[in-house]
Amino acid sequence: MRKDMRSGCPINLSLEIFGDRWTLLVLRDVIFTGARHFRELLAGPERISSNILADRLAVLVDHGLLTKADDPSHKQKVVYSLTEQAIELVPIFAQLSAWGVRHLPATEEYVVRAEVLAQGGPPLWEAFMDELRETHLGPQARRRTAPDGPTVAAQMHAANTTALARTANT
């Protein structure tokens, strides 16, 4: 065990990585909005400061939850990709979202994404994780054949778009 860890408890060890709100929000944006560049992450709804974002990205890379590579389309940009460890957090995010929907005053544009995940349950989470594997790790990382019909990401995006349109009309 590293000397800077408080204990070997798995909850403590996880909190050593995820113990602040920004780290989970950065992962949320990569997982659910497809943000892959620093500027995209900086534009999130919570308005993270650039120095905090840079620090959290470095922590996530250091802990093996994200990888960082040069962007072939722009030599001054980097692309962040999820690792398998980060992709395996999808069920945790789904459960955390479901809890928030039940107990907190979440806004509809975010509730609808959580509802897609809740209604689909673990089979949908697995399908979404495979989509993320294909996007971030390559097509060979997929564990199952892609199902027919809209992707999970497309379902969540459509639900979000509909919710935003309803909000704009009220």
PyMOL commands that set and color helices and strands:
alter all, ss='L'
color gray80, all
select helices_A, chain A and resi 10-18+21-32+38-42+50-62+84-87+90-103+108-137+139-141+152-168
alter helices_A, ss='H'
color red, helices_A
select strands_A, chain A and resi 66-70+78-82
alter strands_A, ss='S'
color yellow, strands_A
deselect
rebuild
show_as cartoon
